[in-house]
Amino acid sequence: MAQTSQFCTFYLDKLLFGVELKGVQEVIRSLEMTRLPLAPAVVRGLMNLRGQIVTAVDLRRRLNLAAAAPGAIVMNVVVRSEDGAVSLLVDEIGDVVEVEESSFEAPPETLRGSVRTMILGVHKLNDRLMHVLDIEKACQMTDVAEAASFGRSH
């Protein structure tokens, strides 16, 4: 029998992304955020999720995609990373999909730079590609902060 995996899917800029379902804590509508002065640009703020303080990461910015339209409602995919719960801000929530390991391929050559390091690969679905996001790399803020400070100091 073929190996299968389940993914929670979501959309960013009309692209389909997925994270392994076992790494997802919950999916929720937009929550109020508290801005963090001096935080990297990808950190949109902190959210209070039933008493748990969660960092909200602007995934569009993290993946170097165009900014969302002003006033666009974002959704939260709360994932469990090594550093605790992190909310990935996405445009729209998709479905839970089950895929066979045989449909997995390396990241497309068109992905460049830091984005390529955050995409583990793609699964070919019936009508589109699902980009598999590396939760740990997407939630890592050290490289973002270093890049920002490098840009300021040089």
GITA-V305934 format. One record per residue. RES is the residue in three letters. PSI is psi in whole degrees, 0 to 359 (none if undefined). NEAR is the number of other ideal C-beta (glycine too) atoms within 8 Angstrom. Layout:
((RES/PSI/NEAR) (RES/PSI/NEAR))
This chain:
((MET/139/2) (ALA/143/6) (GLN/134/6) (THR/157/8) (SER/152/9) (GLN/139/10) (PHE/141/15) (CYS/125/14) (THR/156/13) (PHE/165/15) (TYR/143/13) (LEU/121/12) (ASP/43/8) (LYS/5/4) (LEU/143/8) (LEU/128/12) (PHE/160/13) (GLY/147/15) (VAL/147/14) (GLU/133/12) (LEU/324/10) (LYS/342/5) (GLY/359/8) (VAL/128/13) (GLN/311/6) (GLU/167/5) (VAL/126/9) (ILE/161/8) (ARG/178/6) (SER/138/6) (LEU/157/10) (GLU/138/5) (MET/148/9) (THR/122/7) (ARG/151/7) (LEU/111/8) (PRO/143/4) (LEU/6/3) (ALA/156/8) (PRO/152/8) (ALA/334/8) (VAL/344/10) (VAL/111/12) (ARG/336/9) (GLY/194/10) (LEU/145/10) (MET/149/13) (ASN/108/10) (LEU/90/12) (ARG/47/4) (GLY/349/4) (GLN/125/7) (ILE/124/7) (VAL/133/13) (THR/134/9) (ALA/120/14) (VAL/126/14) (ASP/98/11) (LEU/330/11) (ARG/313/13) (ARG/320/10) (ARG/325/11) (LEU/13/10) (ASN/38/7) (LEU/164/9) (ALA/148/5) (ALA/151/5) (ALA/159/8) (ALA/143/4) (PRO/135/4) (GLY/0/4) (ALA/138/7) (ILE/129/6) (VAL/155/9) (MET/160/14) (ASN/124/15) (VAL/105/13) (VAL/118/14) (VAL/159/14) (ARG/118/8) (SER/178/10) (GLU/331/4) (ASP/10/5) (GLY/196/6) (ALA/137/11) (VAL/138/13) (SER/124/15) (LEU/120/15) (LEU/122/12) (VAL/165/14) (ASP/315/11) (GLU/145/7) (ILE/140/10) (GLY/218/10) (ASP/174/4) (VAL/124/8) (VAL/147/11) (GLU/127/7) (VAL/153/12) (GLU/145/7) (GLU/331/9) (SER/343/5) (SER/2/9) (PHE/135/9) (GLU/164/7) (ALA/160/5) (PRO/144/10) (PRO/149/7) (GLU/338/4) (THR/342/4) (LEU/130/8) (ARG/163/5) (GLY/215/5) (SER/333/7) (VAL/318/10) (ARG/325/9) (THR/339/7) (MET/350/11) (ILE/116/13) (LEU/330/6) (GLY/193/9) (VAL/152/13) (HIS/132/13) (LYS/114/6) (LEU/177/11) (ASN/312/3) (ASP/1/3) (ARG/174/6) (LEU/139/9) (MET/118/14) (HIS/123/11) (VAL/115/15) (LEU/135/12) (ASP/107/10) (ILE/313/12) (GLU/315/8) (LYS/322/8) (ALA/330/13) (CYS/350/14) (GLN/127/8) (MET/351/9) (THR/315/6) (ASP/328/8) (VAL/313/12) (ALA/319/9) (GLU/317/8) (ALA/320/8) (ALA/317/10) (SER/327/8) (PHE/317/8) (GLY/326/7) (ARG/324/6) (SER/349/5) (HIS/none/4))
